[in-house]
Amino acid sequence: MKLLSIIKKSIKEQFRSFWVLLLTLSCAPFFVFVYYLIDKSTQPNYNVLMLVEDTGVDTATNAHVNFGDKMLNIFNSWQSDTGQTPIHFSKAIDKQTALSQLKNSKANLLMVIPPNFSHNFISLAGNNPVPVDIEFIGNITNVNYLVSAVFAGDYLNKYILAQTNIPNPLNFKETGIGASGTRTSFELTIPGLLIFSIIMLMLTASIALVVESEKMTIKRLKLSNVSAFTFLTGVSFVQVLIGLLSVLVTIVTAIMLGFRMEGSFLLVLFISALCSISIISFSMILAAACKTVNHVLVIGNFPLFLFMFFSGSMFPLGDNPLFTVFGYNFNVNGFLSPSHAVSALNKILIMKEGINAIIPEIICLVVLSAIYFLIGIVLFHKKHMKVS
């Protein structure tokens, strides 16, 4: 009987620590879900654009042939035959549009076929062969570019070998976009880490909100007729300052370790402020679900992990879009506002772009922040500031 009493008491005590129990039971399933999303978001998908400037050539039989145009169809037929290579070739409209697609991660590689391609191609079978020039353009330090270049180079060699029986007749020229060709792998991680420093506001902002309720000081605010909007705005202002300070400390640390600050510093601060507002707005939703600081530290780990691992701040994610709005790809992780901030900082610090190039990211940050804030202010008022 004593044993049964102890068991019954232990069960009751365990349910009193409900959130700890929930964390224990749900942690492993949660990470199963996390790794599932990682697998789905990192599946390889390589897009190669082909800009065919080839003018073609007249053969001895007065037939006009264009080997550059033929290549695209043959490449895609090879890919369809194997069905195993996750690479797709498509024709570029013009060079400016193609470069824009590269910068917006809609393509991994631009392959430029020069005007004299067919002429030099024909010469390979003659007595005075001229090497075929091919230019590869892309973010040279990006893994997807490197893999795409390997596949594209292999397809080119196979194509020319099949037509001429001459192996390796190509001269490759590689051109990096923005500062991608001069950045180290360490420098490429900095835009994401700057956003990661802002994501950590989730805990401080939530605790700053919940501690008022836990210490009962929020009663004074109710008696003073302070609205939820006024209270949350005041707390948010301080948290934005903390977020900007965190970004500055991160930048200074990165510079001390070799990061070269290029691009507009004011734009970096602007995007950081927008991202801070979005994280604080989401923190209101988290605070509305918690009664105490301990609850924040337990429950807050779940959204914190999601924002850390699926916003692109810790490692790059896949480019498979759910839908496209005015040419801007919106992925599954696009519902997490920091993903757009990471994209914007990459364009500013790596691609050396200006404000015009990051307008889609700014719009997404503003819209998502507004949605988070509206939901947060309603839930927080109902949970903590409603006068009973």
C-alpha positions in Angstrom: 0.0 0.0 0.0 2.8 2.4 0.8 4.4 1.7 -2.6 1.1 2.5 -4.3 0.7 5.7 -2.2 4.2 6.8 -3.3 3.5 6.0 -6.9 0.2 8.0 -6.7 1.9 10.9 -5.0 4.7 10.9 -7.6 2.2 11.0 -10.5 0.5 14.0 -8.9 3.8 15.8 -8.4 4.8 15.1 -12.0 1.6 16.6 -13.3 2.2 19.7 -11.2 5.4 20.1 -13.2 3.3 19.9 -16.4 5.6 21.9 -18.6 8.7 20.0 -17.6 6.8 16.8 -18.3 5.7 18.1 -21.7 9.2 19.1 -22.6 10.5 15.6 -21.6 7.9 13.8 -23.7 7.9 16.0 -26.7 11.6 16.8 -27.1 12.5 13.7 -29.1 9.4 13.9 -31.4 10.1 17.5 -31.9 13.6 16.9 -33.2 12.3 14.1 -35.4 10.2 16.7 -37.0 13.2 19.1 -37.1 15.4 16.6 -38.9 12.5 15.9 -41.3 12.3 19.5 -42.2 16.1 19.7 -42.5 16.0 16.8 -45.0 13.2 18.4 -47.0 14.7 21.8 -47.1 18.2 20.7 -48.1 17.3 18.3 -50.9 19.6 19.2 -53.9 18.1 21.2 -56.8 20.5 22.8 -59.2 19.3 25.3 -61.8 21.6 26.3 -64.7 20.7 29.2 -67.0 22.2 29.1 -70.6 22.6 32.5 -72.3 23.0 31.5 -76.0 24.7 34.3 -77.9 25.9 31.9 -80.6 25.2 33.3 -84.1 25.6 29.9 -85.7 27.6 29.0 -88.8 27.0 27.9 -92.4 28.2 24.4 -93.3 29.8 23.3 -96.5 26.3 22.2 -97.6 25.0 25.7 -97.1 23.0 24.6 -94.1 22.9 27.0 -91.1 23.5 25.3 -87.8 23.6 26.6 -84.3 25.3 24.2 -81.9 24.6 26.5 -78.9 20.8 26.2 -79.4 21.1 22.5 -79.8 22.9 22.1 -76.5 20.0 23.1 -74.3 17.7 20.4 -75.6 20.4 17.7 -75.6 21.4 18.5 -72.0 17.8 18.3 -70.7 17.3 15.0 -72.7 20.3 13.5 -71.0 19.0 14.6 -67.6 15.6 13.1 -68.4 17.1 9.8 -69.5 19.0 9.3 -66.2 16.4 10.8 -63.9 19.0 10.8 -61.1 20.8 14.1 -61.6 19.0 17.0 -59.8 20.0 19.6 -62.4 17.8 21.5 -64.8 18.9 23.6 -67.7 16.9 26.6 -69.0 17.4 29.3 -71.5 18.2 32.8 -70.2 16.3 35.8 -71.7 19.1 38.2 -71.4 22.2 38.7 -69.3 20.8 41.3 -66.9 17.7 39.2 -66.1 19.9 36.2 -65.6 22.2 38.0 -63.2 19.1 39.2 -61.3 18.0 35.5 -61.0 21.4 34.5 -59.7 21.4 37.2 -57.0 17.8 36.2 -55.9 18.8 32.5 -55.7 16.5 31.5 -58.5 19.4 30.0 -60.4 22.8 28.7 -59.3 24.9 29.1 -62.5 24.8 31.2 -65.7 26.6 29.6 -68.6 27.4 32.1 -71.4 27.7 30.6 -74.9 29.7 33.2 -77.0 28.8 34.3 -80.5 31.7 32.3 -82.1 30.7 29.1 -80.4 29.5 27.2 -83.5 32.4 28.5 -85.6 35.0 27.3 -83.1 33.0 24.1 -82.6 33.3 23.3 -86.4 37.0 24.1 -86.3 37.6 21.4 -83.8 37.3 18.8 -86.6 39.6 20.7 -88.9 43.4 21.2 -89.2 43.4 24.4 -87.2 41.1 23.8 -84.2 40.2 26.8 -82.0 39.3 26.1 -78.3 35.7 26.7 -77.4 35.2 29.6 -74.9 32.6 29.2 -72.2 31.9 31.6 -69.3 30.5 30.5 -66.0 28.9 33.2 -63.8 27.7 32.8 -60.3 28.4 33.0 -56.6 31.7 31.2 -56.7 31.8 30.4 -53.0 28.3 28.9 -52.9 28.1 25.1 -52.8 25.2 25.0 -55.2 27.2 27.0 -57.7 30.2 24.6 -57.4 28.0 21.5 -57.9 26.2 23.1 -60.8 29.5 24.0 -62.4 30.8 20.4 -62.1 27.6 19.0 -63.7 27.5 21.7 -66.5 31.2 21.2 -67.3 30.7 17.4 -67.5 27.7 17.8 -69.8 29.7 20.2 -72.0 32.5 17.8 -72.4 30.1 14.9 -73.1 28.4 17.0 -75.7 31.5 18.1 -77.6 33.0 14.6 -77.3 29.9 13.1 -78.8 30.0 15.6 -81.7 33.7 15.7 -82.5 35.5 12.9 -80.6 37.8 15.5 -79.2 38.1 15.4 -75.4 38.5 18.6 -73.2 38.5 21.3 -75.9 37.1 24.0 -73.6 38.5 27.2 -72.2 36.5 28.1 -69.1 36.2 31.6 -67.7 34.7 32.0 -64.2 33.1 35.3 -63.0 31.8 35.8 -59.5 28.8 38.1 -58.8 29.2 40.8 -56.2 32.1 40.1 -53.8 31.4 36.3 -53.8 34.7 35.6 -55.5 36.8 37.4 -52.9 34.9 36.4 -49.7 36.2 33.6 -47.4 33.8 30.9 -46.1 34.0 32.6 -42.6 32.8 36.0 -44.1 29.9 34.3 -45.9 28.5 33.2 -42.5 28.4 36.7 -41.0 25.0 37.9 -42.5 23.3 34.8 -41.0 25.1 35.2 -37.6 24.0 38.9 -37.4 20.4 37.8 -37.7 21.1 35.0 -35.2 22.1 37.6 -32.7 18.7 39.3 -33.1 16.8 36.0 -32.8 18.2 35.7 -29.3 16.0 38.6 -28.4 13.1 36.1 -28.3 14.0 35.1 -24.7 14.9 38.5 -23.4 11.8 40.2 -24.8 9.5 37.5 -23.6 11.0 37.5 -20.1 10.8 41.3 -20.0 7.0 41.0 -20.7 6.3 38.0 -18.4 8.3 39.3 -15.4 5.8 42.2 -15.0 3.0 39.7 -14.6 5.0 37.3 -12.4 6.0 40.1 -10.0 2.4 41.5 -10.0 3.7 44.9 -11.1 1.4 44.7 -14.1 -1.5 45.4 -11.7 -0.2 49.0 -11.3 -0.3 49.4 -15.0 -3.9 48.2 -15.1 -4.9 50.6 -12.3 -3.1 53.4 -14.2 -5.2 52.6 -17.3 -2.1 51.9 -19.4 -3.2 50.1 -22.6 -1.6 46.9 -23.8 -0.4 48.8 -26.9 1.4 51.4 -24.9 3.0 48.9 -22.6 4.2 46.6 -25.4 5.5 49.5 -27.5 7.6 50.8 -24.6 9.1 47.4 -23.9 9.7 46.9 -27.6 11.6 50.1 -28.0 14.1 49.0 -25.4 14.4 45.6 -26.9 15.1 47.0 -30.4 18.0 49.0 -28.9 19.3 45.8 -27.4 19.0 44.1 -30.8 20.9 46.8 -32.5 23.6 46.7 -29.8 23.9 43.0 -30.3 24.3 43.4 -34.0 27.0 46.1 -33.5 28.9 43.9 -31.1 28.7 41.0 -33.5 30.0 43.1 -36.4 32.9 44.5 -34.4 33.8 40.9 -33.3 33.6 39.7 -36.9 35.8 42.6 -38.1 38.4 41.9 -35.5 38.5 38.3 -36.8 39.0 39.3 -40.4 35.5 40.2 -41.8 35.6 43.0 -44.4 32.7 45.3 -44.0 31.4 46.2 -47.5 28.0 47.5 -48.5 25.8 50.0 -46.8 26.2 50.0 -43.0 23.0 52.1 -42.6 21.0 49.5 -44.6 22.4 46.8 -42.3 21.1 48.7 -39.3 17.8 49.3 -41.0 17.3 45.6 -41.7 18.4 44.7 -38.2 15.9 47.1 -36.7 13.1 45.6 -38.8 14.1 42.1 -37.9 14.3 43.1 -34.2 10.7 44.4 -34.4 9.5 41.1 -35.9 11.2 39.0 -33.3 9.9 41.2 -30.5 6.4 41.0 -32.0 6.6 37.2 -32.1 7.9 37.3 -28.4 4.5 38.8 -27.5 2.8 35.7 -28.7 5.3 33.6 -26.7 4.8 35.8 -23.6 1.0 35.3 -23.9 1.5 31.6 -23.6 3.6 31.8 -20.4 2.8 32.7 -16.8 6.3 32.8 -15.4 9.9 33.3 -16.5 10.5 29.5 -16.0 7.7 28.9 -18.5 9.5 31.2 -21.0 12.7 29.3 -20.6 11.0 26.0 -21.2 8.4 26.8 -23.8 10.6 29.4 -25.6 13.1 26.7 -26.6 10.7 25.4 -29.3 10.2 28.6 -31.4 13.8 29.6 -30.6 15.1 26.4 -32.3 12.7 26.8 -35.2 13.9 30.4 -35.8 17.6 29.4 -35.4 17.6 26.4 -37.7 15.0 27.2 -40.3 15.6 30.9 -41.0 18.9 30.3 -42.8 20.8 32.1 -40.0 22.8 29.0 -39.0 23.1 27.3 -42.4 21.7 27.8 -45.9 18.4 26.2 -46.8 17.0 24.9 -50.0 15.5 27.2 -52.7 12.3 25.3 -53.5 9.6 28.0 -53.5 6.0 27.5 -52.3 4.9 30.4 -54.6 6.3 33.4 -56.3 5.0 37.0 -55.8 6.2 39.6 -58.4 9.3 37.5 -59.1 10.2 36.9 -55.4 10.3 33.3 -54.2 8.5 32.5 -51.0 9.7 29.3 -49.4 8.3 27.3 -46.4 10.8 29.0 -44.1 9.6 32.4 -45.5 6.9 32.4 -42.8 9.8 33.0 -40.4 10.6 36.7 -40.7 14.4 36.3 -40.1 14.7 34.3 -43.3 14.0 37.5 -45.3 16.5 39.5 -43.1 19.2 36.9 -43.9 18.5 37.2 -47.6 18.6 41.0 -47.4 21.9 41.1 -45.5 23.4 38.6 -48.0 22.5 40.9 -50.8 23.9 44.0 -49.0 27.2 42.5 -47.6 28.0 39.8 -50.2 26.4 41.0 -53.4 27.0 44.7 -52.7 23.4 45.6 -53.6 21.5 48.7 -52.6 18.0 49.3 -51.2 16.2 48.6 -54.6 17.4 45.0 -54.6 16.0 44.3 -51.1 12.5 45.8 -51.4 10.8 42.4 -51.5 12.6 41.4 -48.3 11.6 44.7 -46.6 8.0 44.2 -47.5 8.0 40.6 -46.2 9.6 41.8 -42.9 7.0 44.6 -42.4 4.0 42.4 -43.3 5.1 39.5 -41.0 6.0 41.9 -38.2 2.5 43.4 -38.4 0.9 40.0 -38.3 3.0 38.9 -35.3 2.3 42.2 -33.5 -1.5 42.1 -34.0 -1.7 38.5 -32.8 0.7 39.2 -29.9 -1.1 42.3 -28.7 -4.5 40.6 -28.7 -3.2 37.5 -26.9 -1.1 39.4 -24.4 -3.9 41.7 -23.5 -6.3 38.8 -23.0 -3.7 36.8 -20.9 -2.0 39.5 -18.8 -3.7 42.8 -18.9 -7.4 42.1 -19.0 -9.0 43.4 -15.8 -10.9 40.6 -14.1 
